[in-house]
């Protein structure tokens, strides 16, 4: 499958050391987090992960403080970071859901391990439920995520 990049991603990919910039001053708990993403060398996967979580937060066309906080916490946890770098926090803050394509983004994230897929689904569910309101658009996002990852949403504990 051919990966398509957004104009922003293409610019980021051409910049030298973008992986280091995304990590910035963040403390790295390990060389990779629970999803096995190599933080120093896989900036595209880091961006894709951020986009999946941001897409979940904005699928209802509302982004409240609880959802924003959940995205940052889940992203930090999945990447094994004590805190997000300023650059990665900016990516989360400036995410534009109008240009988001879940299928394309998941292809760039390249999760093949079932445990990693389930972990992502749990994190997305946490983000979707962060504002304590679970709308039809959020249910649809979660179902679509499961469909693309080939995991039944009810298989997630």
C-alpha positions in Angstrom: 0.0 0.0 0.0 1.4 3.4 -0.9 1.5 5.9 1.9 0.1 9.3 1.3 1.3 12.3 3.3 -0.4 15.5 4.0 1.4 18.7 3.0 2.3 19.2 6.7 3.7 15.7 7.1 5.7 16.1 3.9 7.3 19.3 5.3 8.0 17.6 8.6 9.5 14.5 6.9 11.9 16.7 4.9 13.1 18.6 8.0 16.3 17.2 9.4 15.9 15.6 12.8 12.1 15.8 13.0 12.1 12.8 15.3 14.3 14.6 17.8 12.2 17.7 17.5 9.0 15.8 18.2 10.6 14.3 21.2 12.3 17.5 22.2 13.0 17.8 25.9 10.6 15.1 26.8 11.9 12.4 29.1 11.9 9.1 27.4 11.0 6.3 29.7 12.4 3.7 27.3 13.6 3.6 23.7 10.0 2.8 22.6 6.7 2.8 24.4 4.1 0.1 24.7 3.3 0.3 21.0 6.9 -0.5 20.0 7.4 2.7 18.1 11.1 3.7 17.8 10.8 7.3 19.0 14.1 8.4 17.5 13.6 7.0 14.0 9.8 6.8 13.3 8.5 10.3 13.4 5.8 9.4 10.8 4.4 6.7 13.1 4.4 9.2 16.1 2.5 11.7 14.0 0.0 9.0 12.8 -0.6 7.9 16.4 -1.3 11.5 17.5 -3.7 11.9 14.6 -5.7 8.8 15.4 -6.1 10.1 19.0 -6.9 13.7 17.9 -9.4 12.4 15.4 -11.2 10.6 18.1 -11.3 13.7 20.3 -12.7 15.8 17.5 -15.0 13.4 15.8 -18.0 15.0 17.5 -16.9 18.5 16.3 -16.3 19.5 19.9 -13.0 19.5 21.7 -13.2 20.1 25.4 -10.5 20.3 28.0 -11.1 16.7 29.2 -10.7 15.3 25.7 -7.6 17.3 25.0 -6.1 16.2 28.3 -7.0 12.6 27.5 -5.3 12.8 24.1 -2.1 14.1 25.7 -2.1 11.5 28.5 -2.8 8.6 26.2 -0.2 9.7 23.6 2.4 10.1 26.4 1.5 6.6 27.7 1.5 4.9 24.3 4.9 6.5 23.4 6.4 5.8 26.8 7.0 9.5 27.5 6.9 11.2 30.9 5.7 14.4 29.0 5.0 15.5 25.5 7.6 17.7 23.8 6.5 21.2 22.9 6.6 20.2 19.2 4.4 17.1 19.8 2.0 19.1 22.0 1.7 21.7 19.2 0.9 18.9 16.7 -2.0 17.9 19.0 -3.1 21.4 19.6 -3.2 22.3 15.9 -4.7 19.1 14.6 -7.3 19.7 11.8 -10.0 17.0 11.7 -11.2 18.2 8.3 -8.2 16.7 6.6 -8.1 13.5 8.6 -8.5 10.1 7.0 -8.6 7.2 9.5 -7.7 4.5 7.0 -4.7 6.4 5.6 -3.5 7.3 9.1 -3.7 3.7 10.3 -1.7 2.5 7.3 1.0 5.0 8.3 0.9 3.8 11.9 1.6 0.2 10.7 0.3 -1.8 13.7 0.5 -5.5 13.1 0.6 -7.0 16.6 -2.9 -7.8 18.0 -1.9 -6.6 21.5 -0.8 -3.2 20.0 -4.1 -2.9 18.1 -6.1 -3.6 21.3 -4.0 -1.1 23.2 -4.7 1.6 20.6 -8.4 0.7 20.7 -8.5 1.1 24.5 -6.7 4.4 24.3 -9.1 5.7 21.7 -12.1 4.5 23.8 -10.6 6.5 26.7 -10.4 9.7 24.6 -13.9 9.2 23.2 -15.4 8.8 26.7 -13.3 11.6 28.3 -16.1 14.2 28.1 -18.6 11.7 29.6 -20.9 11.9 26.6 -20.7 9.0 24.1 -22.3 10.2 20.8 -23.2 8.2 17.7 -20.3 9.8 15.8 -18.0 8.5 18.5 -19.5 5.0 18.4 -19.1 5.1 14.6 -15.4 6.2 14.9 -14.7 3.4 17.3 -16.5 0.8 15.2 -14.6 2.0 12.1 -11.3 1.8 13.9 -12.1 -1.8 14.9 -13.1 -2.6 11.4 -9.9 -1.3 9.9 -7.8 -2.9 12.5 -9.8 -6.1 12.1 -10.8 -6.3 15.8 -14.4 -6.5 17.0 -15.0 -3.6 19.4 -16.6 -6.0 21.9 -13.2 -7.9 22.0 -11.6 -5.0 23.8 -11.7 -5.5 27.6 
